[in-house]
Amino acid sequence: MRLFLVFALLLFQNQPQTPHHHKEAVTPKNVESQPVQVSPISKPVGIGNEKTPASQAENGNAYDPRTDCLYRWYLRFTIIGVVGGFIGIGVLIWQAILTRESIVAANKSANALMNAEQAVLKIISIEIVSFQDNWFTYRLANIGKTAATLYATHGSFQVGDSKLNPPDPSIYTAKVGLRPEFIIESDFSDNAGYTFTEKHEKLAPEQVADVQSGKQFLWACGFFSYRDNFGRPFTQRYCYLWGKDYRLKPAGPWEYRRLI
C-alpha cells in the first residue's frame, strides 16, 4: 500500500505542464516605427477639473443653513426672544419704580392722617409758687384731636448771668422724669388741662439775693414726654424767663422750646 502511494505521487509530479501560449504583437513590415511622443502633464496626477460621482454626491449632501427653513425660523424666534427679554426687564424696572412711588405716597398719606389726628400737649399757664424753694406749677392741656398718654415730666429753676440763654441746657437730655402714665383727653374748654408741680432743691440764699437785685436771671426749664394714640412718642421742651413783672414768659433759643 505504501509503495502504491509513493508511485502515485511520483507519477503526478512527472506529468508535463501545458505550455502557455503568448501572443506576440506583430509589427507590419511596411509600417515604419515612429518615435513615441509623450505629452507633458500640466496637472498633478489625481487632480482634474472633472468632478467625480463621489465628489458630486458629497457636494449635493453639504448642509446650507441659508436654505433651511426651520433654521431661519429658529433664528427669528431667537431674536424675538432676546428683544422680548429686554422689554420684560424694562417693564420690571418700571413696575419697581411705580411700586416704590406708591409706597412713598401711601406713607405720606398715612403720616398726614396721623398728624391731623395726633395729640398735642401744651402749657397753657405757668406760675411760681416760691422761687426760693425752687417750686413752680404749670397746667397742661391737650389741644389735639386724640388722647395723649403722659409718661415723663421734669423741670427746674436755673440761675444764670445771661438773659438770652439758660445756664444748663443739659436738663433737656437728662434721663429722668419718668412717672406713672397719665391719659389727657382732648379738651378745648376754658377749664381744660391738668396742673403739674416741679419742686426741687432750694436755691442758695446768695442766688436768691442776686435774682432779686437783678444781677442774675431766673429761668424755668424742663420738658414733658407723651405718646399719641398711634404710639408715636413726642417730647415738648419749655424755657421761661422770670421778668421784672414777676411773671414767667417764654424765652431762650428755639432749640429749648421745640417739639421733638
Buried (B, 14 or more C-beta within 10 A) or exposed (E): EEEEEEEEEEEEEEEEEEEEEEEEEEEEEEEEEEEEEEEEEEEEEEEEEEEEEEEEEEEEEEEEEEEEEEEEEEEEEEEEEEEEEEEEEEEEEEEEEEEEEEEEEEEEEEEEEBEEBBBBBBBEEBEBEEBBBBBBBBBBBBBBEBBBBBBBBBBBBBBBEEBEBBBBBEBBEEEEBEEEEBEBEBBEEEEBBBEBEBBEEBBEEEBBEBBEEEEBBBBBBBBBBBBBBBEEEBBBBBBBBBEEEEEBEEBBEEEBBEEE
